[in-house]
Amino acid sequence: MSYRGRFAPSPTGPLHFGSLVSALASWLDARAHGGAWLVRVEDIDGPRTVPGAAEDILATLEAFGLHADEPPLCQSERTARYQEALEQLRDAGLVYPCGCTRKEISDSLLNARTRNTTLAYPGTCRNGLHGKPARAWRLRVPDGDAGRGVAGGITGDAATITFEDRWQGLQTQNLATEVGDFVLRRADDQWAYQLAVVVDDADAGITHIVRGADLMDSTARQIYLQRCLGVPTPRYLHVPVVTNGLGEKLSKQTGATALDPSRPLDALYAAAEHLKLEMSGRTQESLQAFYDAATTAWARRIETLRTITPQ
């Protein structure tokens, strides 16, 4: 299967340096593999979407020479597909309505902390709403019984998802004890990130996902959901996130400033340095020359990682 990668920004504000690192890494990985690079605007969370931000992000990517190989996709245009996926899971008996409020869930987790037990969703509505109105839809995760699973080849402890990250190495998460049944459609009728991203990646034929390590925790849930829907699991690579002076992830919420489209090379060289690419100093003074050198450097970097974390 031919390589197909993607960059999926959320239009909650202008593109900043932290997002550029992820965009550059995903673009370089696609080019190093001779594959296609797509852009998907993740505007499914209506309350957080900033008017005009999507257009600004796409214009900034173009100014930086990060050209997509296909027209950009917007999640807000794909709600019918998410509904189809939810109905597929409902027909299979894998989802259930949840009537819990955030306060009720918070109180349950607080009690769990005092008992030094799991902080995962406690499954309050697994066996019925107990007179409460339905608010959200949750995906039922395995209990962890040996041998239990769904179509897709889960073996052993069905609740434990293990995958090899191409940058971070072997990763394991127990969905039953660390996550619990997770939301696919929220109480405010917004589609949850986990469902939207899995459906979108499957429909686009994405084979490789390169993104920030802050999304590592979501990967096991997405792999399990892929298995439930019977779609392929891409290979994953999570790059180190950019942090601010306080050690917080650089984001719009922590004061990240917008990229300057008039000086793309300055930011691109800084992003390459964050990714530990050996560029032999700043000798390329055009975008094309930078990307040629950076693609070669990325291929060397990934080969080095492969020798440390063999696939």
C-alpha positions in Angstrom: 0.0 0.0 0.0 1.3 3.5 -0.9 2.2 5.9 1.9 -0.5 8.4 2.8 0.1 10.8 5.6 -1.7 13.9 6.9 -1.6 17.0 9.0 -4.7 17.8 11.0 -4.8 21.3 12.6 -7.7 22.5 14.7 -8.9 26.0 13.7 -8.9 27.5 17.2 -6.5 30.2 16.2 -3.5 30.9 13.9 -0.8 28.3 13.2 2.0 28.5 15.8 5.5 27.0 16.2 4.3 23.9 18.0 1.9 23.1 15.2 4.6 23.8 12.6 6.8 21.1 14.2 4.1 18.5 13.7 3.3 19.8 10.2 7.0 19.7 9.1 7.5 16.2 10.6 4.5 14.8 8.8 5.4 16.5 5.5 9.0 15.2 5.7 7.9 11.7 6.5 5.6 11.6 3.5 8.3 13.0 1.2 11.0 10.6 2.5 8.7 7.7 1.7 7.7 9.1 -1.7 4.1 9.3 -0.5 1.2 11.7 -0.4 0.6 14.4 2.3 -2.9 15.6 3.0 -4.3 18.4 5.2 -7.5 17.9 7.2 -9.1 20.8 9.1 -10.4 19.4 12.4 -13.3 21.9 12.9 -15.7 19.4 14.4 -15.7 21.1 17.8 -18.0 24.0 16.9 -17.7 25.9 20.2 -13.9 26.1 20.0 -13.6 26.9 16.3 -12.6 30.5 15.5 -14.1 32.1 12.4 -11.5 32.6 9.7 -8.8 30.5 11.5 -9.0 27.6 9.0 -8.4 29.9 6.1 -5.5 31.5 7.9 -3.9 28.2 8.7 -4.2 27.0 5.1 -2.7 30.3 3.9 0.2 30.0 6.3 1.0 26.4 5.2 1.1 27.6 1.6 3.4 30.5 2.6 5.7 28.0 4.2 5.8 25.8 1.1 3.9 23.0 2.8 1.7 22.1 -0.1 -0.9 19.3 0.2 -1.2 16.8 -2.5 -5.0 16.8 -2.4 -7.6 19.5 -1.6 -8.0 20.0 2.1 -10.8 18.2 4.0 -13.0 19.8 6.7 -14.5 17.6 9.4 -17.6 19.8 9.7 -18.6 18.5 6.2 -18.5 14.8 7.3 -21.0 14.5 10.1 -23.1 12.0 8.2 -20.1 9.6 8.1 -19.7 9.9 11.9 -23.4 9.1 12.3 -23.0 6.0 10.1 -20.0 4.8 12.2 -21.9 5.3 15.4 -24.9 3.3 14.0 -22.5 0.5 13.0 -21.1 0.3 16.5 -24.6 0.5 18.0 -25.8 -2.4 15.8 -22.9 -4.4 17.0 -23.8 -3.7 20.6 -20.5 -1.9 21.3 -21.9 1.5 22.4 -24.4 2.7 24.9 -26.1 5.9 26.0 -24.7 7.7 29.1 -26.6 10.0 31.3 -23.7 11.0 33.6 -23.0 14.7 34.1 -19.4 16.0 34.4 -20.0 16.6 38.1 -21.1 13.0 38.7 -18.1 11.6 36.8 -15.8 14.0 38.7 -17.3 12.9 42.0 -16.8 9.2 41.1 -13.1 9.9 40.2 -12.6 11.8 43.4 -13.8 8.8 45.4 -11.6 6.5 43.3 -8.6 8.7 44.2 -9.3 8.3 47.9 -9.3 4.5 47.5 -6.2 4.5 45.4 -8.0 2.8 42.6 -8.7 3.5 38.9 -9.3 7.0 37.6 -11.1 5.6 34.5 -14.8 6.2 33.8 -16.5 3.8 36.3 -19.1 2.5 33.8 -22.1 3.9 35.7 -24.4 3.7 32.7 -23.2 0.4 31.2 -26.3 -1.5 32.3 -28.9 1.2 31.9 -29.6 4.9 32.5 -31.3 4.3 35.9 -34.0 6.9 35.0 -31.5 9.6 33.8 -31.9 11.1 30.3 -29.3 10.1 27.7 -26.6 12.7 27.3 -23.7 11.1 25.4 -22.8 7.9 23.7 -19.9 5.8 25.0 -17.8 3.0 23.4 -17.7 -0.1 25.7 -14.1 -1.2 26.2 -13.1 -4.8 27.2 -13.1 -5.7 30.9 -9.6 -7.2 30.6 -10.7 -10.8 30.7 -8.3 -13.1 28.9 -9.4 -14.1 25.4 -12.3 -11.6 25.2 -12.2 -9.2 22.2 -13.9 -8.0 19.0 -13.2 -8.7 15.4 -9.7 -7.5 14.5 -7.5 -10.0 16.3 -7.3 -8.9 19.9 -5.7 -11.7 21.9 -4.8 -12.2 25.5 -5.9 -9.3 27.8 -8.3 -7.6 25.4 -8.3 -4.4 27.3 -4.5 -3.9 26.8 -3.5 -2.2 23.6 0.2 -2.4 22.6 1.8 -0.7 19.6 5.3 0.3 18.4 5.7 4.0 18.0 8.3 4.8 15.4 9.9 7.6 17.5 8.9 6.8 21.1 9.2 2.9 21.0 6.9 0.3 22.5 3.7 1.7 24.1 1.1 0.0 26.2 -2.2 1.1 27.7 -4.9 -0.8 29.5 -8.2 0.7 28.4 -10.2 -0.8 31.2 -8.1 0.6 34.1 -6.6 3.7 32.5 -9.4 5.0 30.3 -12.8 3.3 30.7 -15.6 3.5 28.3 -15.0 6.6 26.3 -17.3 9.1 24.6 -18.0 9.1 20.9 -20.7 11.7 20.9 -20.8 14.3 23.6 -23.7 15.6 25.6 -23.7 18.9 23.6 -24.2 16.8 20.4 -20.6 17.4 19.2 -18.8 14.5 17.7 -15.8 13.4 19.8 -12.3 13.6 18.5 -11.7 9.9 18.8 -14.5 8.9 16.5 -14.0 11.6 13.9 -10.3 11.1 13.5 -10.6 7.3 13.1 -13.3 7.6 10.5 -11.5 10.3 8.6 -8.2 8.5 8.6 -9.8 5.3 7.4 -11.8 7.0 4.6 -8.7 8.8 3.4 -6.6 5.7 3.4 -4.1 7.1 5.8 -1.2 4.6 6.3 1.1 6.7 8.6 0.2 9.2 11.3 2.9 11.7 12.4 1.8 14.0 15.2 2.8 15.5 18.6 3.5 13.3 21.6 0.7 15.1 23.5 -1.7 12.9 21.4 0.0 9.7 22.4 -2.5 8.9 25.1 -5.3 8.9 22.5 -3.6 6.3 20.3 -4.7 3.1 22.2 -8.3 4.3 22.1 -8.1 4.9 18.4 -6.6 1.5 17.7 -9.3 -0.2 19.6 -12.0 1.8 17.8 -10.3 0.9 14.4 -10.7 -2.7 15.4 -14.3 -2.3 16.4 -15.1 -0.6 13.0 -13.0 -3.2 11.0 -10.6 -0.6 9.5 -6.8 -0.8 9.1 -4.5 0.6 11.8 -1.9 3.1 10.5 1.7 3.2 11.8 2.2 5.9 14.4 5.1 8.4 15.1 4.8 10.9 17.9 7.4 13.7 17.9 8.4 15.6 21.1 6.1 18.5 21.8 7.4 22.1 22.0 7.2 23.6 25.5 7.3 27.2 26.8 9.6 28.6 29.5 7.4 27.0 32.2 7.6 23.6 30.7 4.0 23.7 29.4 3.1 22.5 26.0 3.2 25.4 23.6 -0.3 26.1 22.5 -2.8 28.9 22.0 -3.8 28.6 25.6 -0.3 29.0 26.9 0.4 32.1 24.8 1.9 30.7 21.6 2.3 33.5 19.0 1.3 33.2 15.4 3.9 32.3 12.8 5.2 35.0 10.6 4.5 34.0 7.0 7.1 36.6 5.7 10.0 34.7 7.4 9.3 31.0 6.9 12.9 29.9 6.9 13.6 31.1 10.4 10.8 29.1 11.8 11.5 26.1 9.6 15.1 25.9 10.8 14.0 26.2 14.4 11.5 23.3 13.8 14.2 21.2 12.2 16.4 21.8 15.2 13.6 20.7 17.6 13.3 17.5 15.6 17.1 17.0 15.9 17.7 17.0 12.2 21.3 17.3 11.2 21.2 20.1 8.7 24.9 21.2 8.7 24.1 24.7 9.6 21.9 27.2 7.8 23.2 26.9 4.3 19.9 26.7 2.4 18.4 30.1 1.6 15.3 29.0 -0.3 12.4 26.9 0.7 13.1 24.2 -1.9 16.7 23.9 -0.9 15.7 23.7 2.8 13.1 21.0 2.1 15.5 18.9 0.0 18.1 19.0 2.8 15.5 18.4 5.5 14.0 15.4 3.8 17.4 13.8 3.6 18.1 14.6 7.2 14.7 13.3 8.3 15.4 10.0 6.5 18.7 9.7 8.4 17.0 10.5 11.7 14.3 7.9 11.2 16.8 5.3 10.3 18.7 6.1 13.5 15.5 5.7 15.5 14.8 2.4 13.8 18.1 0.9 15.0 17.2 2.0 18.6 13.6 0.8 18.5 13.5 -2.0 15.9 10.2 -2.6 14.2 
